[in-house]
Amino acid sequence: MPAPDPAQPAGRTSREASGGIVELTVLMPCRNEEHTVAGCVRQAAAFLTRRGIDGEVLVADNGSTDLSAVSASAAGARVVPIAEPGYGSALLGGIAAARGQYVIMGDADGSYDFAALEPFVEHLRDGADLVMGNRFQGGIASGAMKPLHRYLGNPVLSFIGRLFFGNRVGDFHCGLRAFRRDAILSLGLRTTGMEFASEMVVCATLAGQRIDEVPTTLSPAGRDHPPHLRSWRDGWRHLRFLLMFSPRWLFLIPGLILLTVGIAAGAAVTPAPLRVAGITFDVSTLAVAAAMVVIGFQSVMFAAFTHVYAAAEGFLPTGARLRKLCQSWTVERGLAAGGVLGLAGLTGLAFAVVRWQGVGFGNVNYETMLRVIIPSVTALMLSCQLILGIFFLSILGIHHRGTPYVRGQPDGERAALDGRPAVPGEGRLAQPAPPVNGQGSQLRAAGRE
């Protein structure tokens, strides 16, 4: 590995100065950090020199209105201006401009120690795709993190991330992390705000990349202005992102719980009132149970819609269970199941009409009648939802016209026309997904069933 050329500015080798590929880029997103960015650049440059690493220090200036860019350049960094505002925008632009095979990113506010990057480099050289810093393991100095973030925000969001996606990352939002540039570019990351930190970890996890974690420290920031992070707004954006990337937890599991509880409660009170500990559960409970069944079934259907659409668009994987379900659950089978439910509902309503006729269409025992009518109407609603839903699932798979075939496999349009929902990703190359909710957020070709 060539040693840095002393004729070049600090932290820049002759190969980097000429625009060539280097081993490591130390990337710093920056917005109005003129009092700290130069010190961070010099610290990172000194690390590269001390370790003999062929690398560069790159500052992604995100619309600074002070002298941040001038200070960074004077300290020896290469500065790239990023016009679109946002933490994610700055990092996306910086990663695209980086010349390093590896990238270590860290905030330019003086809170991270750029002189202690050896563990990150070692793990990257050992084959890791993403190396996360863990501030809770390395140590958080007094005043470096708000109590709200230290004891609630970061632990809770990190726990949710581990629960939803099955990784072992202990600090989802650590700003000091390292990665193979090509591995991260392959994920197609798109979010422009603070949720970029979660997006990187989630998408790397879903793509099956190797994620390591090393302890790192956090010191009080040296900025002279309020932090860019907004606790509740950015916390919600992180949580929203985690939910959007996990239809299992957003739709499927809540739906199955509602469906199961609703069916059990309905079955318990349909024959007769149920008394438990002196409390009577009657037709009002039956109505609530019916609502739970309908809402739960809708939620499960939304989980199916989301999985099929997301996999067809290329931002969630097909998964063996989803592929098997799509191949076996044809439109005809869905129509048959919906028909059975509809017939059961109509039969129940016909029975209720006959009983009403038996009293000359006069007053009836409403508690008795509702025990027939509520389940019957519920069955009719489920029938309509199932029949319409199975057609919608098929429609979701037929909109990729003109994309290339994969040899030996039928395409999604053919599958739909053959009477089954198109298997997401079957016979197609994954296509980029459109922005979500106008936030520049894009779901991509890696995911979890």
ROLO-596625 format. One line per 5 residues: number of its first residue (from 1); their letters; for each residue x, y, z of C-alpha. Coordinates in nm, 3 decimals, always signed. Layout:
BEGIN
NUM) a) X,Y,Z; ... $
//
This chain:
BEGIN
1) mpapd) +0.000,+0.000,+0.000; +0.157,+0.332,-0.103; +0.234,+0.586,+0.165; +0.077,+0.930,+0.142; +0.272,+1.185,-0.060 $
6) paqpa) +0.386,+1.463,+0.173; +0.354,+1.707,-0.114; -0.021,+1.665,-0.108; -0.262,+1.830,+0.140; -0.320,+1.647,+0.468 $
11) grtsr) -0.510,+1.326,+0.427; -0.484,+1.319,+0.047; -0.259,+1.088,-0.150; -0.125,+1.160,-0.495; -0.363,+0.903,-0.638 $
16) easgg) -0.662,+1.067,-0.466; -0.550,+1.412,-0.573; -0.544,+1.296,-0.935; -0.897,+1.156,-0.911; -0.803,+0.788,-0.879 $
21) ivelt) -0.963,+0.519,-0.665; -0.837,+0.498,-0.307; -0.894,+0.249,-0.030; -1.080,+0.468,+0.219; -1.294,+0.780,+0.212 $
26) vlmpc) -1.370,+0.949,+0.542; -1.702,+1.122,+0.467; -1.845,+1.404,+0.677; -2.190,+1.550,+0.612; -2.175,+1.914,+0.708 $
31) rneeh) -2.411,+2.206,+0.745; -2.292,+2.519,+0.924; -2.014,+2.353,+1.125; -1.736,+2.608,+1.062; -1.616,+2.587,+1.424 $
36) tvagc) -1.564,+2.210,+1.424; -1.529,+2.078,+1.069; -1.163,+2.177,+1.028; -1.066,+1.994,+1.345; -1.255,+1.683,+1.234 $
41) vrqaa) -1.085,+1.693,+0.893; -0.739,+1.728,+1.045; -0.809,+1.445,+1.288; -0.922,+1.213,+1.007; -0.630,+1.315,+0.787 $
46) afltr) -0.387,+1.244,+1.068; -0.542,+0.899,+1.108; -0.492,+0.822,+0.739; -0.132,+0.940,+0.754; -0.051,+0.757,+1.076 $
51) rgidg) -0.196,+0.430,+0.947; -0.048,+0.467,+0.599; -0.391,+0.431,+0.440; -0.443,+0.540,+0.081; -0.744,+0.761,+0.138 $
56) evlva) -0.918,+1.096,+0.130; -1.126,+1.317,+0.357; -1.449,+1.424,+0.187; -1.691,+1.685,+0.321; -2.044,+1.687,+0.178 $
61) dngst) -2.148,+2.047,+0.234; -2.527,+2.060,+0.261; -2.600,+2.426,+0.195; -2.385,+2.582,+0.466; -2.430,+2.957,+0.500 $
66) dlsav) -2.115,+3.004,+0.706; -1.750,+2.931,+0.625; -1.774,+2.554,+0.671; -1.674,+2.472,+0.314; -1.379,+2.712,+0.324 $
71) sasaa) -1.260,+2.577,+0.658; -1.289,+2.215,+0.543; -1.100,+2.281,+0.221; -0.827,+2.474,+0.401; -0.783,+2.180,+0.640 $
76) garvv) -0.718,+1.948,+0.344; -1.060,+1.800,+0.266; -1.220,+1.765,-0.073; -1.554,+1.946,-0.054; -1.858,+1.859,-0.265 $
81) piaep) -2.168,+2.082,-0.249; -2.501,+1.901,-0.201; -2.794,+2.122,-0.296; -3.087,+1.912,-0.175; -3.130,+1.968,+0.200 $
86) gygsa) -3.132,+1.683,+0.447; -2.899,+1.447,+0.629; -2.974,+1.165,+0.389; -2.927,+1.390,+0.087; -2.584,+1.498,+0.208 $
91) llggi) -2.474,+1.140,+0.263; -2.616,+1.013,-0.065; -2.430,+1.285,-0.252; -2.114,+1.221,-0.055; -2.124,+0.845,-0.113 $
96) aaarg) -2.174,+0.901,-0.485; -1.875,+1.137,-0.494; -1.649,+0.920,-0.276; -1.343,+0.766,-0.441; -1.281,+0.511,-0.170 $
101) qyvim) -1.345,+0.139,-0.188; -1.452,+0.179,+0.174; -1.632,+0.474,+0.332; -1.637,+0.579,+0.696; -1.903,+0.841,+0.766 $
106) gdadg) -1.925,+1.059,+1.073; -2.071,+1.394,+1.175; -1.853,+1.704,+1.144; -1.962,+1.853,+1.477; -1.678,+1.713,+1.686 $
111) sydfa) -1.885,+1.445,+1.860; -1.699,+1.147,+1.708; -1.334,+1.049,+1.740; -1.188,+1.030,+1.389; -0.852,+0.932,+1.535 $
116) alepf) -0.987,+0.594,+1.647; -1.115,+0.442,+1.322; -0.892,+0.132,+1.324; -1.167,-0.114,+1.431; -1.388,-0.001,+1.142 $
121) vehlr) -1.110,-0.048,+0.887; -1.016,-0.387,+1.027; -1.370,-0.520,+1.002; -1.408,-0.387,+0.647; -1.086,-0.555,+0.542 $
126) dgadl) -1.211,-0.871,+0.707; -1.513,-0.878,+0.475; -1.786,-0.683,+0.651; -2.026,-0.488,+0.431; -2.141,-0.250,+0.704 $
131) vmgnr) -1.969,-0.175,+1.036; -2.184,+0.007,+1.290; -2.049,+0.204,+1.581; -2.217,+0.140,+1.915; -2.212,+0.440,+2.146 $
136) fqggi) -2.374,+0.252,+2.432; -2.085,+0.004,+2.436; -1.806,+0.256,+2.378; -1.922,+0.526,+2.616; -2.135,+0.839,+2.603 $
141) asgam) -1.981,+1.142,+2.772; -2.187,+1.359,+3.002; -2.398,+1.600,+2.802; -2.327,+1.430,+2.469; -2.677,+1.287,+2.426 $
146) kplhr) -3.013,+1.407,+2.554; -3.167,+1.181,+2.820; -3.473,+1.144,+2.596; -3.255,+1.001,+2.319; -3.030,+0.797,+2.547 $
151) ylgnp) -3.294,+0.624,+2.755; -3.599,+0.622,+2.529; -3.555,+0.713,+2.163; -3.245,+0.520,+2.062; -3.307,+0.208,+2.275 $
156) vlsfi) -3.673,+0.178,+2.172; -3.617,+0.235,+1.801; -3.316,+0.003,+1.799; -3.522,-0.266,+1.974; -3.802,-0.227,+1.719 $
161) grlff) -3.549,-0.254,+1.438; -3.406,-0.575,+1.583; -3.755,-0.717,+1.640; -3.885,-0.633,+1.294; -3.581,-0.731,+1.091 $
166) gnrvg) -3.396,-0.989,+1.297; -3.054,-0.825,+1.315; -2.836,-0.768,+1.621; -2.750,-0.401,+1.579; -2.754,-0.240,+1.921 $
171) dfhcg) -2.735,+0.123,+1.809; -2.937,+0.180,+1.492; -2.870,+0.552,+1.482; -2.500,+0.583,+1.549; -2.366,+0.847,+1.310 $
176) lrafr) -2.020,+0.686,+1.293; -2.030,+0.382,+1.067; -1.829,+0.228,+0.784; -1.923,+0.032,+0.475; -1.814,-0.100,+0.142 $
181) rdail) -1.917,+0.166,-0.105; -2.036,-0.079,-0.372; -2.243,-0.274,-0.117; -2.430,+0.036,-0.001; -2.480,+0.170,-0.353 $
186) slglr) -2.636,-0.163,-0.448; -2.916,-0.100,-0.196; -3.050,+0.203,-0.382; -3.099,+0.409,-0.066; -3.330,+0.706,-0.115 $
191) ttgme) -3.448,+0.869,+0.206; -3.332,+1.227,+0.242; -3.379,+1.296,+0.613; -3.251,+1.158,+0.942; -3.426,+0.827,+0.876 $
196) fasem) -3.143,+0.753,+0.632; -2.961,+0.604,+0.932; -3.235,+0.344,+0.974; -3.272,+0.287,+0.602; -2.909,+0.188,+0.564 $
201) vvcat) -2.924,-0.070,+0.845; -3.262,-0.210,+0.741; -3.179,-0.247,+0.373; -2.839,-0.399,+0.445; -3.008,-0.648,+0.676 $
206) lagqr) -3.276,-0.737,+0.424; -3.018,-0.776,+0.149; -2.832,-1.030,+0.362; -2.518,-0.817,+0.393; -2.271,-0.881,+0.671 $
211) idevp) -2.314,-0.624,+0.948; -2.057,-0.596,+1.227; -2.062,-0.367,+1.528; -1.775,-0.204,+1.719; -1.774,+0.017,+2.029 $
216) ttlsp) -1.730,+0.389,+1.973; -1.745,+0.696,+2.190; -1.967,+1.003,+2.177; -1.854,+1.343,+2.303; -2.049,+1.667,+2.337 $
221) agrdh) -2.078,+1.842,+2.002; -1.873,+2.156,+1.957; -2.132,+2.340,+1.750; -2.254,+2.687,+1.847; -2.609,+2.633,+1.722 $
226) pphlr) -2.896,+2.395,+1.806; -2.864,+2.039,+1.671; -3.019,+1.960,+1.335; -3.199,+1.660,+1.489; -3.561,+1.724,+1.596 $
231) swrdg) -3.647,+1.464,+1.858; -4.014,+1.387,+1.800; -4.029,+1.467,+1.428; -3.723,+1.263,+1.337; -3.812,+0.987,+1.584 $
236) wrhlr) -4.149,+0.950,+1.411; -3.981,+0.943,+1.070; -3.757,+0.659,+1.187; -4.052,+0.464,+1.327; -4.262,+0.525,+1.016 $
241) fllmf) -3.980,+0.396,+0.800; -3.943,+0.079,+1.009; -4.317,+0.013,+0.982; -4.325,+0.073,+0.606; -4.051,-0.181,+0.552 $
246) sprwl) -4.219,-0.445,+0.768; -4.571,-0.524,+0.643; -4.558,-0.831,+0.866; -4.566,-0.612,+1.179; -4.769,-0.329,+1.026 $
251) flipg) -5.050,-0.541,+0.881; -5.017,-0.918,+0.920; -4.955,-0.973,+1.291; -5.210,-0.712,+1.414; -5.460,-0.850,+1.162 $
256) lillt) -5.414,-1.209,+1.273; -5.452,-1.109,+1.638; -5.777,-0.922,+1.570; -5.906,-1.203,+1.350; -5.829,-1.471,+1.609 $
261) vgiaa) -5.973,-1.281,+1.904; -6.281,-1.181,+1.704; -6.356,-1.535,+1.590; -6.304,-1.675,+1.941; -6.524,-1.411,+2.106 $
266) gaavt) -6.792,-1.446,+1.840; -6.799,-1.823,+1.870; -6.833,-1.794,+2.248; -7.138,-1.563,+2.249; -7.321,-1.668,+1.932 $
271) paplr) -7.508,-1.966,+2.085; -7.614,-1.784,+2.404; -7.505,-1.506,+2.642; -7.180,-1.582,+2.824; -7.129,-1.495,+3.191 $
276) vagit) -6.776,-1.461,+3.325; -6.710,-1.342,+3.682; -7.054,-1.190,+3.704; -7.020,-1.007,+3.370; -7.261,-1.094,+3.087 $
281) fdvst) -7.134,-1.089,+2.729; -7.423,-1.077,+2.483; -7.505,-0.953,+2.132; -7.318,-0.626,+2.184; -7.004,-0.834,+2.233 $
286) lavaa) -7.095,-1.028,+1.921; -7.111,-0.703,+1.722; -6.769,-0.597,+1.849; -6.631,-0.942,+1.767; -6.769,-0.915,+1.414 $
291) amvvi) -6.599,-0.579,+1.370; -6.271,-0.728,+1.489; -6.306,-1.010,+1.236; -6.371,-0.771,+0.949; -6.089,-0.532,+1.043 $
296) gfqsv) -5.851,-0.821,+1.105; -5.933,-0.980,+0.771; -5.882,-0.647,+0.593; -5.545,-0.607,+0.763; -5.437,-0.957,+0.655 $
301) mfaaf) -5.546,-0.880,+0.299; -5.345,-0.556,+0.310; -5.043,-0.761,+0.417; -5.091,-0.983,+0.111; -5.136,-0.681,-0.118 $
306) thvya) -4.825,-0.515,+0.023; -4.609,-0.825,-0.007; -4.712,-0.894,-0.366; -4.677,-0.531,-0.477; -4.351,-0.472,-0.288 $
311) aaegf) -4.189,-0.786,-0.426; -4.311,-0.711,-0.779; -4.168,-0.359,-0.754; -3.841,-0.495,-0.621; -3.821,-0.350,-0.270 $
316) lptga) -3.914,-0.662,-0.075; -3.806,-1.018,-0.157; -4.049,-1.279,-0.274; -3.977,-1.530,+0.002; -4.054,-1.899,-0.015 $
321) rlrkl) -4.386,-1.877,+0.169; -4.513,-1.589,-0.042; -4.410,-1.764,-0.364; -4.584,-2.084,-0.254; -4.899,-1.892,-0.158 $
326) cqswt) -4.913,-1.708,-0.491; -4.860,-2.027,-0.687; -5.125,-2.226,-0.501; -5.392,-1.963,-0.432; -5.550,-1.915,-0.774 $
331) vergl) -5.830,-1.678,-0.862; -6.063,-1.976,-0.894; -5.981,-2.096,-0.543; -6.033,-1.746,-0.406; -6.369,-1.723,-0.584 $
336) aaggv) -6.468,-2.061,-0.449; -6.380,-1.967,-0.091; -6.556,-1.634,-0.128; -6.858,-1.809,-0.276; -6.880,-2.045,+0.021 $
341) lglag) -6.867,-1.753,+0.263; -7.127,-1.564,+0.062; -7.358,-1.865,+0.047; -7.328,-1.912,+0.422; -7.415,-1.547,+0.478 $
346) ltgla) -7.714,-1.557,+0.244; -7.837,-1.878,+0.406; -7.823,-1.717,+0.748; -8.012,-1.410,+0.627; -8.274,-1.628,+0.458 $
351) favvr) -8.321,-1.818,+0.784; -8.369,-1.484,+0.966; -8.630,-1.373,+0.711; -8.819,-1.703,+0.751; -8.828,-1.655,+1.128 $
356) wqgvg) -8.944,-1.297,+1.081; -9.217,-1.421,+0.850; -9.320,-1.667,+1.117; -9.429,-1.376,+1.338; -9.609,-1.201,+1.055 $
361) fgnvn) -9.318,-0.965,+0.992; -9.387,-0.807,+1.328; -9.172,-0.763,+1.635; -8.911,-1.031,+1.693; -8.673,-1.125,+1.969 $
366) yetml) -8.388,-0.903,+1.863; -8.125,-1.080,+2.072; -8.210,-1.408,+1.904; -8.226,-1.258,+1.555; -7.901,-1.067,+1.592 $
371) rviip) -7.725,-1.393,+1.678; -7.809,-1.500,+1.325; -7.790,-1.170,+1.139; -7.452,-1.047,+1.268; -7.256,-1.362,+1.170 $
376) svtal) -7.441,-1.376,+0.837; -7.365,-1.015,+0.746; -7.004,-1.065,+0.857; -6.972,-1.366,+0.628; -7.110,-1.162,+0.336 $
381) mlscq) -6.860,-0.883,+0.398; -6.572,-1.129,+0.415; -6.695,-1.290,+0.096; -6.689,-0.961,-0.092; -6.349,-0.869,+0.047 $
386) lilgi) -6.201,-1.204,-0.051; -6.344,-1.207,-0.404; -6.240,-0.850,-0.477; -5.905,-0.899,-0.306; -5.808,-1.206,-0.508 $
391) fflsi) -5.872,-1.015,-0.830; -5.674,-0.720,-0.701; -5.380,-0.948,-0.617; -5.379,-1.067,-0.977; -5.400,-0.712,-1.112 $
396) lgihh) -5.096,-0.613,-0.905; -4.883,-0.853,-1.107; -4.967,-0.743,-1.460; -4.841,-0.385,-1.486; -4.476,-0.453,-1.577 $
401) rgtpy) -4.523,-0.464,-1.952; -4.214,-0.485,-2.168; -3.956,-0.581,-1.905; -3.706,-0.859,-1.983; -3.787,-1.225,-1.930 $
406) vrgqp) -3.581,-1.459,-1.720; -3.518,-1.768,-1.925; -3.736,-2.065,-1.842; -3.992,-1.881,-1.628; -4.334,-1.740,-1.721 $
411) dgera) -4.381,-1.371,-1.663; -4.615,-1.205,-1.415; -4.869,-1.111,-1.682; -4.895,-1.468,-1.804; -4.938,-1.592,-1.446 $
416) aldgr) -5.221,-1.349,-1.384; -5.397,-1.438,-1.706; -5.360,-1.806,-1.618; -5.575,-1.740,-1.313; -5.331,-1.699,-1.027 $
421) pavpg) -5.168,-1.400,-0.864; -4.835,-1.324,-1.027; -4.547,-1.449,-0.816; -4.357,-1.131,-0.728; -4.030,-1.115,-0.916 $
426) egrla) -4.116,-1.421,-1.125; -3.985,-1.392,-1.478; -3.900,-1.025,-1.432; -3.607,-0.811,-1.351; -3.672,-0.595,-1.047 $
431) qpapp) -3.760,-0.238,-1.136; -3.696,+0.075,-0.925; -3.988,+0.177,-0.709; -4.138,+0.527,-0.722; -4.092,+0.776,-0.436 $
436) vngqg) -4.319,+0.716,-0.139; -4.537,+0.992,+0.007; -4.338,+1.256,-0.177; -4.050,+1.222,+0.067; -3.797,+1.085,-0.180 $
441) sqlra) -3.825,+0.761,+0.010; -3.801,+0.458,-0.214; -3.846,+0.095,-0.131; -3.596,-0.132,-0.297; -3.478,-0.471,-0.411 $
446) agre) -3.413,-0.631,-0.077; -3.656,-0.716,+0.196; -3.821,-0.952,+0.431; -4.137,-1.153,+0.388 $
//
